[in-house]
Amino acid sequence: MDETRLTTIAQIEQFLVASAVVQFTPSQNDEERYAHISRVLKRFDYPRLGKADKGVLLRYLGHTSGYSRQQLTRLVSRWQSNRLAPTPLVKRYMAPNAPFARKYTSADMALLLEMDRANEDVCAPAIVRLFWRAFHEYGDPRYERLASLSSSHLYNLRKSTSYQLRRVSLIKTRAVCNPIGQRRVPRPDGRAGFVRVDTVHQGDLDGVKGVYHITCVDAVSQWQVQSCVQGISEAYLLPVLGLVIGQFPFQVIGFHSDNGSEFINRQVAKLLEKLRIEQTKSRARHSNDNALAESKNASVVRKHMGYSHIPQKYAKPINAFYENVFNPWLNMHRPCLFASELVDPNPSLSTFR
């Protein structure tokens, strides 16, 4: 486009109005666009224009060059600083001809892997010291670059993809060594009083917890006691747990639960020890150790209480309903089947049916 005939600000305004709906495709060459901006600014003597005229000229340059208003402001500022030069606007940046050189090569990564394997992944300062000694004291030229490695950058090298692909360490799940309770299945030997315990959460609503139901069922007689608490912390659980144990018509001898912290803690252990009740907990990789209580969660709790969120403020009335109405009906006024126990000759196994 030959725009040299535009010599006044009035002509520029008419051009902008006439070409408002016309889409220009500026040249992708920054040098050509820089030259166009320099010619227009020089032809209209930009430094002597008023504020309104400068705004019109900037709109025109943005329309024809494709640059944003912010970029044009920077280019105009540079042009005013260098307008006496032969080429006031020049491109000041360019893509690098070659990528940045790596300081630590693949051979260095191999030495790092070898050192880590030999010393079982000790801390970074120790590895850095070993590199320094290998080069300065033992004169091994392979460690020349690694001798100046910092501890912080050593961790960066360990996080790199090349290191992670070659160095894979697998750690087995560590067993939780909690001395509270014994890891074994209770052996009632046909006696009532060995109860299984589990908790059921009544859903969340907008990040707010609902009530918790506590299921306690005897392993032999199937006598079941339900209760409800606001939370599973010791402030709510301990008082209700004492009431639950008191609702059984026989003496509770054993108390079995999973490994949840709501029951495996010092406060509950102290309460059970005071009542002379044996505390046991489920074994690792034996999902059926507490299956009796977990099955009651679905067949009793979810069947009658549902899955919807129940606010914590209703814990006390629900607990009163359990104690006065639900538990008597659950154990006295519904058809029940009583389990029979067959003890396997193998003392480590027992079968219930």
N, C-alpha and C positions, 0 to 999 in steps of 0.2 A: 504494500500500500504506500502510495506517495502522499505523505502528509505535510510536505514542506510548504504547501499553499496556505496552511493554517498559521496565520501570523498574529492574530489578535485573540484575546481572551473571549470576546463575544463569539468569534467563529468556533472556538473550542466548545463553548456552551451549546451552540447550535448543533455541533457534531455529536455531543453526548446525548442530546435529546433525540436526534434523528437515528442514532445507532444504539438506542437503549436495549432493543430486542435483538440486536445482532451479536452473535457469539464469535469472538475472535479466537483464533488458534495461534498463540504466540510461538515464536521459534524456540526450540529446545536448547539452542546455543546461547548460553548466558552472555557471552561476549557481544553478540549482536544486540541483545536486549540492553546491555549496559551502554553500548554505543548509541542506541535510540534514545535512552534516557538522557545521556549527556547532550545530545544534539538539541532536544526539546528544552532542557533547562538553560542551555546557552542561548538559544534563539529568543526565548522570552525573557531573558535576563532575570532569572528566578530570584536572586537576592533583593532586587529592587521592587518586587511585586508586593501588593498589600496582602493581608491575611486571607481575605475572601478569594482573591485571584490565585493565591497559592493553593487553596483548597480545590479550586476548579482544575488547576493543572495537575494536582496529585490524582484526582479522580480520572482524568484523561490518561495519565501514565499507567494507572492501575488497570484501566479498561484495555489498553493496547499492549501492555507488557505481560499481564497475567500475574504480577507480583501482588502480594497482600499489602495493606496500608502500612503495616509495621515494617515490612521489608523495604518498601519505598522510602519510608522516613529515614531508615538507616542509610540507604544508598544516596539520598539527597544530602544527608549530613556529610557523608564521605566526599561527595562531589564538591560541596562548598569548601571543604578543607583543601582539596587538591585541584580546584578548577583551573589554576594557572598551568598545571602540568599538561603535557601533550595528550595523555590518556588519563583523565581524572578517575575513571572507574575501571578497575581491573579485577579479575577473579583472584581472590586471595586464598582459596582453598582448592585442594585437588585430592583425588584418591591416591592412597599409597601405592607405589609401584610393586612392592613386595610385602608380604605379611611380616609381622614382628618376629624377630628371631627368638627361638626358645633358648633359655639359659640352661635348662636341665634337659638332657636328651633322653632317648629311650634306654641308652646304656646306663645312665644314672638311675633311672627308674628300676632297672633290673638289679642294680646294687642296693637300692633301698629295699626292694622286696627281699633280697637275700639277707640283709642285715636284720630286717624285722622278723623273718622266720627264725634266724639263728638266736635272737634274743627274746622271742615270744612277745613281740609287740610291747616293749617297755615304753616309758614315757619319752616324749620328744627330746628333752634336754640330754637324756642319756644317749640316745641315738646320735644326736648332733656331736656329742663329745667323742663317740666312737669313730665317727667320720674324721674328725679333726686329728685324732691319734693315728688313724690309718694312714693319713697323708704326711703329717708333720713328724711323727715319731718312727713310723715303720717305712715311710718313703714309698708308699704305693701310689703310682701316678693316676690310677683310675679314680681316686677319691679327690682329685684336685678341686673340682667344682663343688662337690658335696662338702668339702672341708669348711667352706664359708656359708653353709646353709644355716638359716635361722630356725629356731624352734617353731615359731608361728607358721613359717612357710612350709615346714615339714608336714604340718597337719593339712595344708592345702594340697600338697602332693598326694597325701593319703586319700583325700577325697576325690581326686581326679579319676576320670573314666578308665584310663589305661591301668591305673593301680587297682581299682575295684574289680576289673575283669580278671586280673591275675591273682589277686589276693582275696579269697573268699573264706571267711571264718564262720562256722556254724556253732552256735551255743545252745545246748539243750536247756529246756525249761527247768528252772530251779525249783525244787520242792520247797513249799512253805513249811518251815520248821517252827510250828506253834505248839508249845508244850501243853496248851489247854485241851483237855479231852483226849480220848484214845481213838486211834484210827482203826475201827473194827465194827463189824456188825453185831448188834446185841443178840444174845442167845437166851430167849425167854424160857426155853425148856417147858413150854406149856403153861407158864405162869402169867397171870395178868399183872400189869404194872410197868411194862416196857413200852413207852410211848415214842412215836415218831412226830417230829415237829417241822413245820415249814411255814413260810410267809407268802402272801399273795398281795400284790399291789393293785389298787383300784384305779389305775390310769392317771395320766397327766392332762392338764388343761392349761394351755398358754404358759407352759413352764412351771405351773403350780402342782405340787404333788397331791395325790388323793390319799384316802385312808389305806391302812394296811390290815389285812385279815391274817390271823394266826390260826393254823390248823394243827390240832393235836389229836392223834388217834392211837389207840392201844394196838400193839402188834398181834395180840391173841384174841381178845374179846371184841375188837373193833369199836370199842367205846370211843366216841369222838366228841371233842369240845372245841367250839369255835369262839373266837374273841376278835375284837377290833381295837386298833390303836391309831393315834394321829401320826405317829412316826415310829421308826424302829430304833430310835436312840434309847439310851438307858433310862432317861427321865420318864418316858412313856411305857417302855416295855417291861421293866422290872415289876411295877405294881400289878399290871395285868397278868404277868406270868405267874405270880403267886396265886391270883384268883383262879387261873386256869387249872393249876395243879390241884387246888382245893375242890374243884368240881368233879373230879374223878371219884367214883364210889369205892375205890380201893387205893391202897398205898402205892404211890409211884416209886418204882425202883430204879428204872433206867430212863435216860433222856437222850434221844438220838436226833441229830440234825445234820444238815450239810455244813460246809465250811464257811458259811456267811458270817460276817463280823457281828451281826445282830445277836447271835447266840454264842459264838466263840469269842468271848471277852471275859475279862476278870470279874466284872460285876455279876454276870450270869453264873460263872463258875463259883463265885462266893456264895450266891443264893442257893445253888444246888448242893454245894458242900454243906451248907448249914442245914438243909433238909435231908442230908445223907442220901442223895440221889446220884447215881453213877452217870457221868456224862460221856457220851461217845459221839463220834463224827464220821462222816462218810469217807471211804478210801478213795485214793486217786485211781482214775480209770475204771471205777465201778459205779456206773450211773444208776444202777438199780438198788443201791444201798438204802436210799430214802424214797423208793418208788411208791410205797404205801401212802405216805403223806401227800406226795405230789399227785397221785391219782385222785385223792379226795379234793384237791384244789379244783379240778375240772368237774367232777361228778357232783360236788356239793356246793362249793363257793360260787363258781361261775354259773352253775345252773340256777341258783336262787338269787344271787346278787348281780349277775350280768357282768358286762365289760365296760360300761360307761363310767365316766369320772364321777366320784363322790367326794365332795369337799371334806377337809379334815375336821371341820366343826361338827360333823355328824358322827364322829367316832364314838362319843359317849352314848347317845341314844341307840346306835347300832349294837354296841357292846351290851347294853341293858336288854335289848331285844334278843340277842343271842343267849344271854344267861337265863332269862325268864321264860322265853317262848321257844326259841329255835332249838337249843340243845336238848331240852326235855322231849320235844317232838322227834328230834333226830335219833335219840337213843331208846325211846319208850313207845312211840306211837307210829312207827313205820316198820314194814317187814324187814327183817334183818337176817343175814346168814352169818353163822359163826364159823370161823376158820378152824381147821384141824391141822396139827403140825406133825410132820414126819421128819425125824432126825436122821440124817444120813450117817452111815458108819464112819465116813471121813469126818473127823472133828472140825475141819476147816470149812465145811460146807453145811448148809441147812436149807431145806426146801419147805416153802409155805404153799398151801393151796386151800 
